Amino acid sequence: MIELTDIKETVATVLRSIPGVDVVNTYGYFPDTQAASVCVIMPPFRLQSNYGFIQPGSTEPDWQSHRFFVEFWVKDTGDPVVVDQTMTALNTAAATTLLANQLMTVGADQIRLGWYDGGSALDFRFEWEVYPEMMPPMQDGNAYLVATMTIPVTTVI
């Protein structure tokens, strides 16, 4: 069975390649102070997992699917037009980057973009939602606009 931490790090590697992303944080809940404009956060414990067995009596799952709820934190520049343009560009860049990486290698195994629940088909949707108001200033003194993207991955190829 592929370890969940390895799957998460593989997805984080893809997220690091999104144009405009400065930092990807897989262990915290707040934006990294090193981010010039955009910090991506994969909050701990913020995921949904589904495991399945084909053979009764199996000692480990035959497949697994996970939905990562990833946050994109865009630093407030003081100009709402710039913040909106940055968020809109991120939405498109994230979708394009994920589609270019539908198959990902984790060690000797592969995972793919998609959610599987034991039915006959994969669900390939990933969702993007922008929170309607700015987050108050964080530890770095900056306010942020935050979007959440749901990224599904599965071992079902």
VENJO-V777751 format. One record per pair of residues at least 4 apart in sequence whose ideal C-beta (glycine too) atoms are under 7 Angstrom apart, sorted by the first residue. I is the first residue (numbers start at 1). GAP is how many residues later the second one is. If there is no record, write none. Layout:
i-><I | I>
gap-><GAP | GAP>
//
This chain:
i-><1 | 1 | 1 | 2 | 2 | 2 | 2 | 2 | 2 | 4 | 4 | 5 | 6 | 6 | 6 | 7 | 7 | 7 | 7 | 7 | 8 | 8 | 8 | 8 | 9 | 9 | 10 | 10 | 10 | 11 | 11 | 11 | 11 | 12 | 12 | 12 | 12 | 14 | 14 | 14 | 14 | 15 | 15 | 15 | 15 | 16 | 16 | 17 | 18 | 18 | 18 | 19 | 20 | 20 | 20 | 20 | 20 | 21 | 21 | 22 | 22 | 22 | 22 | 22 | 23 | 23 | 23 | 23 | 24 | 25 | 25 | 25 | 25 | 26 | 27 | 28 | 29 | 29 | 30 | 30 | 31 | 31 | 31 | 31 | 31 | 31 | 32 | 33 | 35 | 35 | 37 | 37 | 37 | 38 | 38 | 38 | 38 | 38 | 39 | 40 | 40 | 40 | 41 | 41 | 42 | 42 | 43 | 46 | 47 | 47 | 47 | 47 | 48 | 48 | 49 | 49 | 50 | 50 | 50 | 51 | 51 | 52 | 52 | 52 | 52 | 53 | 53 | 53 | 54 | 55 | 58 | 63 | 63 | 63 | 63 | 64 | 64 | 65 | 65 | 65 | 65 | 65 | 66 | 67 | 67 | 67 | 68 | 69 | 69 | 70 | 70 | 70 | 71 | 71 | 72 | 72 | 72 | 72 | 73 | 73 | 74 | 74 | 74 | 74 | 74 | 74 | 75 | 75 | 76 | 76 | 76 | 76 | 76 | 76 | 77 | 77 | 79 | 80 | 81 | 82 | 83 | 83 | 84 | 85 | 86 | 87 | 87 | 87 | 87 | 88 | 89 | 90 | 91 | 91 | 92 | 93 | 94 | 94 | 95 | 96 | 97 | 98 | 98 | 98 | 102 | 102 | 103 | 103 | 104 | 104 | 105 | 106 | 110 | 111 | 111 | 111 | 112 | 112 | 112 | 113 | 113 | 113 | 114 | 114 | 114 | 114 | 114 | 115 | 115 | 115 | 115 | 116 | 116 | 116 | 122 | 122 | 123 | 126 | 126 | 126 | 126 | 127 | 127 | 128 | 128 | 129 | 129 | 130 | 130 | 131 | 134 | 134 | 134 | 135 | 135 | 135 | 136 | 137 | 137 | 137 | 138 | 138>
gap-><59 | 60 | 63 | 4 | 5 | 104 | 107 | 109 | 153 | 4 | 62 | 4 | 4 | 100 | 101 | 4 | 59 | 99 | 104 | 146 | 4 | 18 | 34 | 60 | 4 | 17 | 94 | 96 | 101 | 4 | 57 | 140 | 142 | 4 | 12 | 14 | 30 | 83 | 84 | 87 | 90 | 6 | 9 | 25 | 55 | 5 | 8 | 80 | 75 | 76 | 79 | 74 | 18 | 66 | 69 | 70 | 73 | 17 | 19 | 13 | 14 | 15 | 16 | 17 | 9 | 11 | 12 | 16 | 16 | 7 | 14 | 15 | 16 | 16 | 17 | 13 | 12 | 14 | 108 | 109 | 4 | 8 | 10 | 42 | 107 | 113 | 7 | 107 | 4 | 40 | 37 | 38 | 49 | 34 | 35 | 36 | 48 | 52 | 34 | 30 | 31 | 32 | 30 | 32 | 26 | 28 | 28 | 23 | 19 | 20 | 21 | 22 | 18 | 19 | 15 | 17 | 14 | 15 | 67 | 10 | 13 | 9 | 10 | 11 | 66 | 5 | 8 | 9 | 8 | 7 | 4 | 53 | 91 | 92 | 93 | 90 | 91 | 50 | 51 | 52 | 87 | 89 | 87 | 48 | 83 | 85 | 83 | 79 | 81 | 78 | 79 | 81 | 75 | 77 | 18 | 74 | 75 | 77 | 71 | 73 | 9 | 12 | 13 | 16 | 70 | 71 | 67 | 69 | 7 | 58 | 66 | 67 | 68 | 69 | 5 | 6 | 4 | 4 | 4 | 4 | 4 | 62 | 4 | 4 | 4 | 4 | 43 | 58 | 60 | 4 | 4 | 4 | 4 | 37 | 4 | 4 | 4 | 55 | 4 | 4 | 4 | 15 | 28 | 53 | 10 | 11 | 7 | 9 | 6 | 7 | 5 | 5 | 47 | 42 | 43 | 44 | 41 | 42 | 45 | 11 | 39 | 40 | 8 | 9 | 10 | 38 | 40 | 7 | 8 | 37 | 39 | 6 | 38 | 40 | 32 | 34 | 29 | 23 | 24 | 25 | 26 | 22 | 23 | 19 | 21 | 18 | 19 | 15 | 17 | 15 | 9 | 10 | 11 | 8 | 9 | 11 | 7 | 4 | 5 | 6 | 4 | 6>
//
